[in-house]
């Protein structure tokens, strides 16, 4: 192979890389715009998840319509950075929770040093409605997904919808006027135990009059323990796991007794079984709120 042939071979092998480099330089602006598109394709499943979860939140959480100024503010943030809009409005929820717990005097008691602890505390105590708690779980999941996603993974529309829901929940938290006196788990546990006893059919001889007599005496829980024996477990509410719960619960029952005695059948459909009355009145205590005031947003309020 002479020198001319050798040079021709080199030119032949360098031709395609040179042409490719030239194409990249010529079309660099267009290729730059293609990168976000490729990222969006890569993360299409994430946006699908967001849209599905946000639709579920929208069905269960009726948000208040933001003012035009607030919409413009959120929209601007979402257009600049969808991910930042999501992270920032989630932080608003945590900040509102910390401020509310501190305002209600429980911050020092619970030694809450982080905003997320305050939010968990509000959820645990029952200060948040079931719908709000469910929405929070979904928003937290989406926040975690967004934190690890590319900036191009989500659209500004999705981020704006998320931010609207998050800010509405932050406002709900700020509107809480007091923490519940009862832990919801204790009340639902009692309903579970009463219902299990009722299902056995062994305690149908406990009458409405029997239960009302024990409520008046303040010994209704002791009475149920004595009658049902090993068939019932009220140890959590009887041994101080929920401080002050038993006394408050009995007082609530006594208030219902004083206000509705003789009208049990008309108001709750209960006339015979004492356990049925306990289930109905414990549920009534839950519905009353027992000291907490956040309202369910069902579109009718």
MODELLER restraints for C-alpha pairs under 7 A, 6 or more apart:
rsr = mdl.restraints
at = mdl.atoms
rsr.add(forms.Gaussian(group=physical.xy_distance, feature=features.Distance(at['CA:36:A'], at['CA:152:A']), mean=5.57, stdev=0.5))
rsr.add(forms.Gaussian(group=physical.xy_distance, feature=features.Distance(at['CA:39:A'], at['CA:152:A']), mean=6.01, stdev=0.5))
rsr.add(forms.Gaussian(group=physical.xy_distance, feature=features.Distance(at['CA:39:A'], at['CA:153:A']), mean=6.38, stdev=0.5))
rsr.add(forms.Gaussian(group=physical.xy_distance, feature=features.Distance(at['CA:40:A'], at['CA:152:A']), mean=5.99, stdev=0.5))
rsr.add(forms.Gaussian(group=physical.xy_distance, feature=features.Distance(at['CA:40:A'], at['CA:153:A']), mean=5.22, stdev=0.5))
rsr.add(forms.Gaussian(group=physical.xy_distance, feature=features.Distance(at['CA:43:A'], at['CA:153:A']), mean=5.30, stdev=0.5))
rsr.add(forms.Gaussian(group=physical.xy_distance, feature=features.Distance(at['CA:47:A'], at['CA:153:A']), mean=6.89, stdev=0.5))
rsr.add(forms.Gaussian(group=physical.xy_distance, feature=features.Distance(at['CA:47:A'], at['CA:154:A']), mean=5.79, stdev=0.5))
rsr.add(forms.Gaussian(group=physical.xy_distance, feature=features.Distance(at['CA:50:A'], at['CA:142:A']), mean=6.62, stdev=0.5))
rsr.add(forms.Gaussian(group=physical.xy_distance, feature=features.Distance(at['CA:51:A'], at['CA:158:A']), mean=6.86, stdev=0.5))
rsr.add(forms.Gaussian(group=physical.xy_distance, feature=features.Distance(at['CA:53:A'], at['CA:138:A']), mean=6.70, stdev=0.5))
rsr.add(forms.Gaussian(group=physical.xy_distance, feature=features.Distance(at['CA:54:A'], at['CA:162:A']), mean=6.87, stdev=0.5))
rsr.add(forms.Gaussian(group=physical.xy_distance, feature=features.Distance(at['CA:57:A'], at['CA:135:A']), mean=5.58, stdev=0.5))
rsr.add(forms.Gaussian(group=physical.xy_distance, feature=features.Distance(at['CA:60:A'], at['CA:131:A']), mean=6.24, stdev=0.5))
rsr.add(forms.Gaussian(group=physical.xy_distance, feature=features.Distance(at['CA:61:A'], at['CA:131:A']), mean=6.51, stdev=0.5))
rsr.add(forms.Gaussian(group=physical.xy_distance, feature=features.Distance(at['CA:61:A'], at['CA:297:A']), mean=6.34, stdev=0.5))
rsr.add(forms.Gaussian(group=physical.xy_distance, feature=features.Distance(at['CA:62:A'], at['CA:297:A']), mean=5.56, stdev=0.5))
rsr.add(forms.Gaussian(group=physical.xy_distance, feature=features.Distance(at['CA:62:A'], at['CA:298:A']), mean=6.33, stdev=0.5))
rsr.add(forms.Gaussian(group=physical.xy_distance, feature=features.Distance(at['CA:62:A'], at['CA:299:A']), mean=6.12, stdev=0.5))
rsr.add(forms.Gaussian(group=physical.xy_distance, feature=features.Distance(at['CA:63:A'], at['CA:165:A']), mean=6.72, stdev=0.5))
rsr.add(forms.Gaussian(group=physical.xy_distance, feature=features.Distance(at['CA:63:A'], at['CA:168:A']), mean=6.17, stdev=0.5))
rsr.add(forms.Gaussian(group=physical.xy_distance, feature=features.Distance(at['CA:64:A'], at['CA:168:A']), mean=6.89, stdev=0.5))
rsr.add(forms.Gaussian(group=physical.xy_distance, feature=features.Distance(at['CA:74:A'], at['CA:160:A']), mean=6.25, stdev=0.5))
rsr.add(forms.Gaussian(group=physical.xy_distance, feature=features.Distance(at['CA:74:A'], at['CA:163:A']), mean=6.87, stdev=0.5))
rsr.add(forms.Gaussian(group=physical.xy_distance, feature=features.Distance(at['CA:75:A'], at['CA:160:A']), mean=5.89, stdev=0.5))
rsr.add(forms.Gaussian(group=physical.xy_distance, feature=features.Distance(at['CA:77:A'], at['CA:85:A']), mean=5.63, stdev=0.5))
rsr.add(forms.Gaussian(group=physical.xy_distance, feature=features.Distance(at['CA:78:A'], at['CA:85:A']), mean=5.16, stdev=0.5))
rsr.add(forms.Gaussian(group=physical.xy_distance, feature=features.Distance(at['CA:78:A'], at['CA:156:A']), mean=4.88, stdev=0.5))
rsr.add(forms.Gaussian(group=physical.xy_distance, feature=features.Distance(at['CA:78:A'], at['CA:159:A']), mean=5.62, stdev=0.5))
rsr.add(forms.Gaussian(group=physical.xy_distance, feature=features.Distance(at['CA:78:A'], at['CA:160:A']), mean=5.64, stdev=0.5))
rsr.add(forms.Gaussian(group=physical.xy_distance, feature=features.Distance(at['CA:79:A'], at['CA:156:A']), mean=5.07, stdev=0.5))
rsr.add(forms.Gaussian(group=physical.xy_distance, feature=features.Distance(at['CA:82:A'], at['CA:154:A']), mean=6.34, stdev=0.5))
rsr.add(forms.Gaussian(group=physical.xy_distance, feature=features.Distance(at['CA:82:A'], at['CA:155:A']), mean=6.36, stdev=0.5))
rsr.add(forms.Gaussian(group=physical.xy_distance, feature=features.Distance(at['CA:82:A'], at['CA:156:A']), mean=5.16, stdev=0.5))
rsr.add(forms.Gaussian(group=physical.xy_distance, feature=features.Distance(at['CA:82:A'], at['CA:159:A']), mean=5.04, stdev=0.5))
rsr.add(forms.Gaussian(group=physical.xy_distance, feature=features.Distance(at['CA:83:A'], at['CA:146:A']), mean=6.01, stdev=0.5))
rsr.add(forms.Gaussian(group=physical.xy_distance, feature=features.Distance(at['CA:83:A'], at['CA:151:A']), mean=6.15, stdev=0.5))
rsr.add(forms.Gaussian(group=physical.xy_distance, feature=features.Distance(at['CA:85:A'], at['CA:159:A']), mean=6.27, stdev=0.5))
rsr.add(forms.Gaussian(group=physical.xy_distance, feature=features.Distance(at['CA:85:A'], at['CA:163:A']), mean=6.46, stdev=0.5))
rsr.add(forms.Gaussian(group=physical.xy_distance, feature=features.Distance(at['CA:86:A'], at['CA:143:A']), mean=6.48, stdev=0.5))
rsr.add(forms.Gaussian(group=physical.xy_distance, feature=features.Distance(at['CA:86:A'], at['CA:159:A']), mean=5.95, stdev=0.5))
rsr.add(forms.Gaussian(group=physical.xy_distance, feature=features.Distance(at['CA:86:A'], at['CA:162:A']), mean=6.51, stdev=0.5))
rsr.add(forms.Gaussian(group=physical.xy_distance, feature=features.Distance(at['CA:86:A'], at['CA:163:A']), mean=5.88, stdev=0.5))
rsr.add(forms.Gaussian(group=physical.xy_distance, feature=features.Distance(at['CA:87:A'], at['CA:143:A']), mean=6.43, stdev=0.5))
rsr.add(forms.Gaussian(group=physical.xy_distance, feature=features.Distance(at['CA:89:A'], at['CA:163:A']), mean=5.59, stdev=0.5))
rsr.add(forms.Gaussian(group=physical.xy_distance, feature=features.Distance(at['CA:89:A'], at['CA:166:A']), mean=5.84, stdev=0.5))
rsr.add(forms.Gaussian(group=physical.xy_distance, feature=features.Distance(at['CA:89:A'], at['CA:167:A']), mean=6.16, stdev=0.5))
rsr.add(forms.Gaussian(group=physical.xy_distance, feature=features.Distance(at['CA:90:A'], at['CA:166:A']), mean=6.11, stdev=0.5))
rsr.add(forms.Gaussian(group=physical.xy_distance, feature=features.Distance(at['CA:92:A'], at['CA:167:A']), mean=6.97, stdev=0.5))
rsr.add(forms.Gaussian(group=physical.xy_distance, feature=features.Distance(at['CA:92:A'], at['CA:170:A']), mean=6.33, stdev=0.5))
rsr.add(forms.Gaussian(group=physical.xy_distance, feature=features.Distance(at['CA:93:A'], at['CA:166:A']), mean=6.62, stdev=0.5))
rsr.add(forms.Gaussian(group=physical.xy_distance, feature=features.Distance(at['CA:93:A'], at['CA:167:A']), mean=6.97, stdev=0.5))
rsr.add(forms.Gaussian(group=physical.xy_distance, feature=features.Distance(at['CA:93:A'], at['CA:169:A']), mean=6.78, stdev=0.5))
rsr.add(forms.Gaussian(group=physical.xy_distance, feature=features.Distance(at['CA:93:A'], at['CA:170:A']), mean=4.52, stdev=0.5))
rsr.add(forms.Gaussian(group=physical.xy_distance, feature=features.Distance(at['CA:94:A'], at['CA:115:A']), mean=5.04, stdev=0.5))
rsr.add(forms.Gaussian(group=physical.xy_distance, feature=features.Distance(at['CA:94:A'], at['CA:116:A']), mean=5.86, stdev=0.5))
rsr.add(forms.Gaussian(group=physical.xy_distance, feature=features.Distance(at['CA:94:A'], at['CA:119:A']), mean=6.13, stdev=0.5))
rsr.add(forms.Gaussian(group=physical.xy_distance, feature=features.Distance(at['CA:95:A'], at['CA:115:A']), mean=6.03, stdev=0.5))
rsr.add(forms.Gaussian(group=physical.xy_distance, feature=features.Distance(at['CA:96:A'], at['CA:170:A']), mean=5.74, stdev=0.5))
rsr.add(forms.Gaussian(group=physical.xy_distance, feature=features.Distance(at['CA:96:A'], at['CA:173:A']), mean=6.30, stdev=0.5))
rsr.add(forms.Gaussian(group=physical.xy_distance, feature=features.Distance(at['CA:96:A'], at['CA:174:A']), mean=5.93, stdev=0.5))
rsr.add(forms.Gaussian(group=physical.xy_distance, feature=features.Distance(at['CA:97:A'], at['CA:115:A']), mean=6.73, stdev=0.5))
rsr.add(forms.Gaussian(group=physical.xy_distance, feature=features.Distance(at['CA:97:A'], at['CA:118:A']), mean=5.59, stdev=0.5))
rsr.add(forms.Gaussian(group=physical.xy_distance, feature=features.Distance(at['CA:97:A'], at['CA:119:A']), mean=5.14, stdev=0.5))
rsr.add(forms.Gaussian(group=physical.xy_distance, feature=features.Distance(at['CA:97:A'], at['CA:173:A']), mean=6.26, stdev=0.5))
rsr.add(forms.Gaussian(group=physical.xy_distance, feature=features.Distance(at['CA:98:A'], at['CA:115:A']), mean=5.15, stdev=0.5))
rsr.add(forms.Gaussian(group=physical.xy_distance, feature=features.Distance(at['CA:98:A'], at['CA:118:A']), mean=5.08, stdev=0.5))
rsr.add(forms.Gaussian(group=physical.xy_distance, feature=features.Distance(at['CA:98:A'], at['CA:119:A']), mean=6.91, stdev=0.5))
rsr.add(forms.Gaussian(group=physical.xy_distance, feature=features.Distance(at['CA:100:A'], at['CA:174:A']), mean=6.18, stdev=0.5))
rsr.add(forms.Gaussian(group=physical.xy_distance, feature=features.Distance(at['CA:101:A'], at['CA:107:A']), mean=5.69, stdev=0.5))
rsr.add(forms.Gaussian(group=physical.xy_distance, feature=features.Distance(at['CA:101:A'], at['CA:118:A']), mean=6.35, stdev=0.5))
rsr.add(forms.Gaussian(group=physical.xy_distance, feature=features.Distance(at['CA:104:A'], at['CA:178:A']), mean=6.64, stdev=0.5))
rsr.add(forms.Gaussian(group=physical.xy_distance, feature=features.Distance(at['CA:112:A'], at['CA:118:A']), mean=6.14, stdev=0.5))
rsr.add(forms.Gaussian(group=physical.xy_distance, feature=features.Distance(at['CA:122:A'], at['CA:128:A']), mean=6.43, stdev=0.5))
rsr.add(forms.Gaussian(group=physical.xy_distance, feature=features.Distance(at['CA:123:A'], at['CA:133:A']), mean=6.61, stdev=0.5))
rsr.add(forms.Gaussian(group=physical.xy_distance, feature=features.Distance(at['CA:125:A'], at['CA:180:A']), mean=6.57, stdev=0.5))
rsr.add(forms.Gaussian(group=physical.xy_distance, feature=features.Distance(at['CA:125:A'], at['CA:183:A']), mean=5.29, stdev=0.5))
rsr.add(forms.Gaussian(group=physical.xy_distance, feature=features.Distance(at['CA:125:A'], at['CA:184:A']), mean=6.95, stdev=0.5))
rsr.add(forms.Gaussian(group=physical.xy_distance, feature=features.Distance(at['CA:126:A'], at['CA:180:A']), mean=6.56, stdev=0.5))
rsr.add(forms.Gaussian(group=physical.xy_distance, feature=features.Distance(at['CA:126:A'], at['CA:183:A']), mean=6.19, stdev=0.5))
rsr.add(forms.Gaussian(group=physical.xy_distance, feature=features.Distance(at['CA:126:A'], at['CA:184:A']), mean=5.72, stdev=0.5))
rsr.add(forms.Gaussian(group=physical.xy_distance, feature=features.Distance(at['CA:127:A'], at['CA:179:A']), mean=5.72, stdev=0.5))
rsr.add(forms.Gaussian(group=physical.xy_distance, feature=features.Distance(at['CA:127:A'], at['CA:180:A']), mean=6.00, stdev=0.5))
rsr.add(forms.Gaussian(group=physical.xy_distance, feature=features.Distance(at['CA:127:A'], at['CA:292:A']), mean=5.97, stdev=0.5))
rsr.add(forms.Gaussian(group=physical.xy_distance, feature=features.Distance(at['CA:128:A'], at['CA:294:A']), mean=6.52, stdev=0.5))
rsr.add(forms.Gaussian(group=physical.xy_distance, feature=features.Distance(at['CA:129:A'], at['CA:294:A']), mean=6.66, stdev=0.5))
rsr.add(forms.Gaussian(group=physical.xy_distance, feature=features.Distance(at['CA:129:A'], at['CA:296:A']), mean=6.27, stdev=0.5))
rsr.add(forms.Gaussian(group=physical.xy_distance, feature=features.Distance(at['CA:176:A'], at['CA:293:A']), mean=6.17, stdev=0.5))
rsr.add(forms.Gaussian(group=physical.xy_distance, feature=features.Distance(at['CA:176:A'], at['CA:294:A']), mean=5.58, stdev=0.5))
rsr.add(forms.Gaussian(group=physical.xy_distance, feature=features.Distance(at['CA:177:A'], at['CA:293:A']), mean=6.34, stdev=0.5))
rsr.add(forms.Gaussian(group=physical.xy_distance, feature=features.Distance(at['CA:178:A'], at['CA:291:A']), mean=6.79, stdev=0.5))
rsr.add(forms.Gaussian(group=physical.xy_distance, feature=features.Distance(at['CA:178:A'], at['CA:292:A']), mean=5.57, stdev=0.5))
rsr.add(forms.Gaussian(group=physical.xy_distance, feature=features.Distance(at['CA:178:A'], at['CA:293:A']), mean=6.90, stdev=0.5))
rsr.add(forms.Gaussian(group=physical.xy_distance, feature=features.Distance(at['CA:179:A'], at['CA:291:A']), mean=6.67, stdev=0.5))
rsr.add(forms.Gaussian(group=physical.xy_distance, feature=features.Distance(at['CA:179:A'], at['CA:292:A']), mean=5.47, stdev=0.5))
rsr.add(forms.Gaussian(group=physical.xy_distance, feature=features.Distance(at['CA:180:A'], at['CA:290:A']), mean=6.17, stdev=0.5))
rsr.add(forms.Gaussian(group=physical.xy_distance, feature=features.Distance(at['CA:180:A'], at['CA:291:A']), mean=4.71, stdev=0.5))
rsr.add(forms.Gaussian(group=physical.xy_distance, feature=features.Distance(at['CA:180:A'], at['CA:292:A']), mean=4.66, stdev=0.5))
rsr.add(forms.Gaussian(group=physical.xy_distance, feature=features.Distance(at['CA:181:A'], at['CA:290:A']), mean=6.31, stdev=0.5))
rsr.add(forms.Gaussian(group=physical.xy_distance, feature=features.Distance(at['CA:181:A'], at['CA:291:A']), mean=5.71, stdev=0.5))
rsr.add(forms.Gaussian(group=physical.xy_distance, feature=features.Distance(at['CA:182:A'], at['CA:245:A']), mean=6.42, stdev=0.5))
rsr.add(forms.Gaussian(group=physical.xy_distance, feature=features.Distance(at['CA:182:A'], at['CA:290:A']), mean=6.61, stdev=0.5))
rsr.add(forms.Gaussian(group=physical.xy_distance, feature=features.Distance(at['CA:186:A'], at['CA:237:A']), mean=6.96, stdev=0.5))
rsr.add(forms.Gaussian(group=physical.xy_distance, feature=features.Distance(at['CA:187:A'], at['CA:282:A']), mean=6.70, stdev=0.5))
rsr.add(forms.Gaussian(group=physical.xy_distance, feature=features.Distance(at['CA:191:A'], at['CA:279:A']), mean=5.57, stdev=0.5))
rsr.add(forms.Gaussian(group=physical.xy_distance, feature=features.Distance(at['CA:191:A'], at['CA:282:A']), mean=6.87, stdev=0.5))
rsr.add(forms.Gaussian(group=physical.xy_distance, feature=features.Distance(at['CA:193:A'], at['CA:232:A']), mean=6.28, stdev=0.5))
rsr.add(forms.Gaussian(group=physical.xy_distance, feature=features.Distance(at['CA:194:A'], at['CA:275:A']), mean=6.08, stdev=0.5))
rsr.add(forms.Gaussian(group=physical.xy_distance, feature=features.Distance(at['CA:194:A'], at['CA:279:A']), mean=6.47, stdev=0.5))
rsr.add(forms.Gaussian(group=physical.xy_distance, feature=features.Distance(at['CA:197:A'], at['CA:203:A']), mean=6.87, stdev=0.5))
rsr.add(forms.Gaussian(group=physical.xy_distance, feature=features.Distance(at['CA:197:A'], at['CA:231:A']), mean=6.99, stdev=0.5))
rsr.add(forms.Gaussian(group=physical.xy_distance, feature=features.Distance(at['CA:198:A'], at['CA:275:A']), mean=6.37, stdev=0.5))
rsr.add(forms.Gaussian(group=physical.xy_distance, feature=features.Distance(at['CA:204:A'], at['CA:273:A']), mean=5.98, stdev=0.5))
rsr.add(forms.Gaussian(group=physical.xy_distance, feature=features.Distance(at['CA:206:A'], at['CA:273:A']), mean=6.23, stdev=0.5))
rsr.add(forms.Gaussian(group=physical.xy_distance, feature=features.Distance(at['CA:206:A'], at['CA:274:A']), mean=5.28, stdev=0.5))
rsr.add(forms.Gaussian(group=physical.xy_distance, feature=features.Distance(at['CA:207:A'], at['CA:272:A']), mean=5.72, stdev=0.5))
rsr.add(forms.Gaussian(group=physical.xy_distance, feature=features.Distance(at['CA:207:A'], at['CA:273:A']), mean=4.96, stdev=0.5))
rsr.add(forms.Gaussian(group=physical.xy_distance, feature=features.Distance(at['CA:207:A'], at['CA:274:A']), mean=4.43, stdev=0.5))
rsr.add(forms.Gaussian(group=physical.xy_distance, feature=features.Distance(at['CA:208:A'], at['CA:271:A']), mean=6.68, stdev=0.5))
rsr.add(forms.Gaussian(group=physical.xy_distance, feature=features.Distance(at['CA:208:A'], at['CA:272:A']), mean=5.69, stdev=0.5))
rsr.add(forms.Gaussian(group=physical.xy_distance, feature=features.Distance(at['CA:208:A'], at['CA:273:A']), mean=5.55, stdev=0.5))
rsr.add(forms.Gaussian(group=physical.xy_distance, feature=features.Distance(at['CA:208:A'], at['CA:274:A']), mean=4.00, stdev=0.5))
rsr.add(forms.Gaussian(group=physical.xy_distance, feature=features.Distance(at['CA:208:A'], at['CA:277:A']), mean=6.58, stdev=0.5))
rsr.add(forms.Gaussian(group=physical.xy_distance, feature=features.Distance(at['CA:210:A'], at['CA:274:A']), mean=6.85, stdev=0.5))
rsr.add(forms.Gaussian(group=physical.xy_distance, feature=features.Distance(at['CA:211:A'], at['CA:220:A']), mean=6.57, stdev=0.5))
rsr.add(forms.Gaussian(group=physical.xy_distance, feature=features.Distance(at['CA:211:A'], at['CA:274:A']), mean=5.45, stdev=0.5))
rsr.add(forms.Gaussian(group=physical.xy_distance, feature=features.Distance(at['CA:212:A'], at['CA:257:A']), mean=7.00, stdev=0.5))
rsr.add(forms.Gaussian(group=physical.xy_distance, feature=features.Distance(at['CA:214:A'], at['CA:220:A']), mean=4.59, stdev=0.5))
rsr.add(forms.Gaussian(group=physical.xy_distance, feature=features.Distance(at['CA:215:A'], at['CA:250:A']), mean=6.76, stdev=0.5))
rsr.add(forms.Gaussian(group=physical.xy_distance, feature=features.Distance(at['CA:215:A'], at['CA:253:A']), mean=6.63, stdev=0.5))
rsr.add(forms.Gaussian(group=physical.xy_distance, feature=features.Distance(at['CA:215:A'], at['CA:254:A']), mean=6.08, stdev=0.5))
rsr.add(forms.Gaussian(group=physical.xy_distance, feature=features.Distance(at['CA:216:A'], at['CA:254:A']), mean=6.18, stdev=0.5))
rsr.add(forms.Gaussian(group=physical.xy_distance, feature=features.Distance(at['CA:218:A'], at['CA:250:A']), mean=6.11, stdev=0.5))
rsr.add(forms.Gaussian(group=physical.xy_distance, feature=features.Distance(at['CA:225:A'], at['CA:232:A']), mean=6.58, stdev=0.5))
rsr.add(forms.Gaussian(group=physical.xy_distance, feature=features.Distance(at['CA:237:A'], at['CA:245:A']), mean=6.68, stdev=0.5))
rsr.add(forms.Gaussian(group=physical.xy_distance, feature=features.Distance(at['CA:237:A'], at['CA:246:A']), mean=6.20, stdev=0.5))
rsr.add(forms.Gaussian(group=physical.xy_distance, feature=features.Distance(at['CA:238:A'], at['CA:246:A']), mean=6.78, stdev=0.5))
rsr.add(forms.Gaussian(group=physical.xy_distance, feature=features.Distance(at['CA:253:A'], at['CA:281:A']), mean=6.93, stdev=0.5))
rsr.add(forms.Gaussian(group=physical.xy_distance, feature=features.Distance(at['CA:264:A'], at['CA:270:A']), mean=5.59, stdev=0.5))
rsr.add(forms.Gaussian(group=physical.xy_distance, feature=features.Distance(at['CA:264:A'], at['CA:271:A']), mean=6.40, stdev=0.5))
rsr.add(forms.Gaussian(group=physical.xy_distance, feature=features.Distance(at['CA:265:A'], at['CA:271:A']), mean=5.07, stdev=0.5))
rsr.add(forms.Gaussian(group=physical.xy_distance, feature=features.Distance(at['CA:268:A'], at['CA:280:A']), mean=6.71, stdev=0.5))
rsr.add(forms.Gaussian(group=physical.xy_distance, feature=features.Distance(at['CA:270:A'], at['CA:276:A']), mean=6.58, stdev=0.5))
rsr.add(forms.Gaussian(group=physical.xy_distance, feature=features.Distance(at['CA:270:A'], at['CA:277:A']), mean=6.10, stdev=0.5))
